[in-house]
């Protein structure tokens, strides 16, 4: 595992999982949100975004956390491992609510500079409809990858914790 993609609904725990996996593996962690969002929640230009993701994916080793369907193909071509946190909608909604309360008015460590956490009804709608609108296509994409790509689909924290524990066992000097 040298190039790992972590995808899933907002609130599934991609950033938290990725931080733990980065600590265990020593791989550089790249949060796509830090590269996509400009101050005050301004979105990146489409061509600029494609170029940025290509540059990130060209690095020799990494963990990239984030969905961004428009650049998923760039990352999938280079990734050797795909981890999909396929969590229930209610779990994701609960977690984003807790995150908004915890960071309201502050910048999260995995977010772009100048993007303070706030309540956004459109974002809640995105999370509430993620599984019904995007899950099937994401599963089809990851399940149709060639056999040289490792694909892991986790449905809960117990499964991710077991995976991290197994990774730590293979790297005995670091605790999960």
LINUR-V519465 format. One record per residue. N is the residue number from 1. RES is the residue in three letters. SS is DSSP state (~ for helix, > for strand, _ for the rest). PSI is psi in whole degrees, -180 to 180 (999 if undefined). D_CENTER is the distance of its C-alpha to the mean C-alpha in Angstrom with 1 decimal. Layout:
BEGIN
n = <N:N>
res = <RES:RES>
ss = <SS:SS>
psi = <PSI:PSI>
d_center = <D_CENTER:D_CENTER>
END
This chain:
BEGIN
n = <1:2:3:4:5:6:7:8:9:10:11:12:13:14:15:16:17:18:19:20:21:22:23:24:25:26:27:28:29:30:31:32:33:34:35:36:37:38:39:40:41:42:43:44:45:46:47:48:49:50:51:52:53:54:55:56:57:58:59:60:61:62:63:64:65:66:67:68:69:70:71:72:73:74:75:76:77:78:79:80:81:82:83:84:85:86:87:88:89:90:91:92:93:94:95:96:97:98:99:100:101:102:103:104:105:106:107:108:109:110:111:112:113:114:115:116:117:118:119:120:121:122:123:124:125:126:127:128:129:130:131:132:133:134:135:136:137:138:139:140:141:142:143:144:145:146:147:148:149:150:151:152:153:154:155:156:157:158:159:160:161:162:163:164:165:166:167:168:169:170:171:172:173:174:175:176>
res = <UNK:UNK:UNK:UNK:UNK:UNK:UNK:UNK:UNK:UNK:UNK:UNK:UNK:UNK:UNK:UNK:UNK:UNK:UNK:UNK:UNK:UNK:UNK:UNK:UNK:UNK:UNK:UNK:UNK:UNK:UNK:UNK:UNK:UNK:UNK:UNK:UNK:UNK:UNK:UNK:UNK:UNK:UNK:UNK:UNK:UNK:UNK:UNK:UNK:UNK:UNK:UNK:UNK:UNK:UNK:UNK:UNK:UNK:UNK:UNK:UNK:UNK:UNK:UNK:UNK:UNK:UNK:UNK:UNK:UNK:UNK:UNK:UNK:UNK:UNK:UNK:UNK:UNK:UNK:UNK:UNK:UNK:UNK:UNK:UNK:UNK:UNK:UNK:UNK:UNK:UNK:UNK:UNK:UNK:UNK:UNK:UNK:UNK:UNK:UNK:UNK:UNK:UNK:UNK:UNK:UNK:UNK:UNK:UNK:UNK:UNK:UNK:UNK:UNK:UNK:UNK:UNK:UNK:UNK:UNK:UNK:UNK:UNK:UNK:UNK:UNK:UNK:UNK:UNK:UNK:UNK:UNK:UNK:UNK:UNK:UNK:UNK:UNK:UNK:UNK:UNK:UNK:UNK:UNK:UNK:UNK:UNK:UNK:UNK:UNK:UNK:UNK:UNK:UNK:UNK:UNK:UNK:UNK:UNK:UNK:UNK:UNK:UNK:UNK:UNK:UNK:UNK:UNK:UNK:UNK:UNK:UNK:UNK:UNK:UNK:UNK>
ss = <_:_:>:>:>:>:>:>:_:_:_:_:_:~:~:~:~:~:~:~:~:~:~:~:~:_:_:_:>:>:>:~:~:~:~:~:>:>:~:~:~:>:>:_:_:~:~:~:~:~:~:~:~:~:~:~:~:_:_:_:_:>:>:>:>:_:_:_:~:~:~:~:~:~:~:~:~:~:_:_:>:>:>:>:>:_:_:_:~:~:~:~:~:~:~:~:~:~:~:~:~:~:~:>:_:_:>:_:_:_:_:_:_:_:_:>:>:_:_:_:~:~:~:~:~:~:~:~:~:~:~:~:~:~:~:~:~:~:~:~:~:~:~:_:_:_:_:_:_:>:>:>:>:>:_:_:~:~:~:~:~:~:~:~:~:~:~:~:~:~:_:_:_:_:_:_>
psi = <106:-25:106:129:135:117:167:172:150:135:-6:-24:24:-49:-44:-48:-46:-39:-45:-43:-37:-42:-42:-44:-23:5:146:135:127:110:114:-33:-33:-25:-29:-46:130:168:145:33:33:132:151:151:142:-48:-40:-42:-45:-45:-44:-48:-39:-44:-41:-45:-25:-11:155:-27:146:167:121:121:121:156:-79:75:-34:-19:10:-39:-37:-45:-39:-36:-37:-21:146:-16:132:125:120:115:97:70:155:150:-45:-37:-46:-43:-43:-43:-38:-31:-47:-41:-42:-43:-46:-42:5:124:2:160:131:150:-21:11:161:152:138:9:94:141:137:164:132:108:-36:-38:-43:-42:-42:-48:-44:-29:1:-53:-38:-28:-30:-23:-49:-44:-40:-45:-42:-43:-52:-31:-12:9:153:158:-14:-3:130:130:128:130:117:137:-6:172:-31:-42:-41:-38:-40:-42:-47:-39:-42:-40:-42:-36:-36:-14:71:-15:-5:136:146:999>
d_center = <16.1:15.9:13.1:10.0:7.0:4.3:4.3:6.3:8.3:8.2:9.7:8.7:7.8:4.2:5.8:9.0:8.5:7.3:10.3:12.5:11.8:12.5:15.6:16.8:16.4:17.2:14.7:13.7:10.3:9.2:7.1:7.7:9.0:11.6:12.9:12.9:14.6:18.2:20.3:21.1:18.2:19.6:17.6:17.8:20.4:19.4:21.2:20.1:16.4:17.1:18.9:16.4:13.7:16.6:17.6:14.3:14.2:17.9:17.4:18.8:15.9:12.4:8.9:6.5:3.0:3.2:5.9:9.2:11.6:14.2:12.9:11.2:14.7:14.8:11.9:13.1:16.6:15.9:13.4:15.4:12.8:10.3:8.7:8.4:8.5:11.4:12.6:15.7:15.9:18.0:15.7:13.0:15.9:17.4:14.4:14.0:17.8:17.9:15.4:17.7:20.7:19.6:18.6:20.9:22.4:20.4:17.6:14.5:13.8:10.2:11.7:14.2:17.8:20.1:17.6:19.0:17.6:19.7:20.4:19.7:21.2:19.6:16.1:17.4:18.7:15.5:13.9:17.3:17.5:14.0:15.2:18.6:17.8:14.7:14.3:17.4:16.5:13.1:15.0:17.8:15.8:14.3:17.7:19.6:18.2:21.0:22.0:21.1:17.4:16.2:14.3:13.3:12.9:12.9:14.5:15.0:14.8:17.9:16.3:13.4:16.1:18.3:16.0:15.5:19.2:20.0:18.1:20.0:23.2:22.9:22.5:25.3:25.6:22.3:21.6:18.4>
END
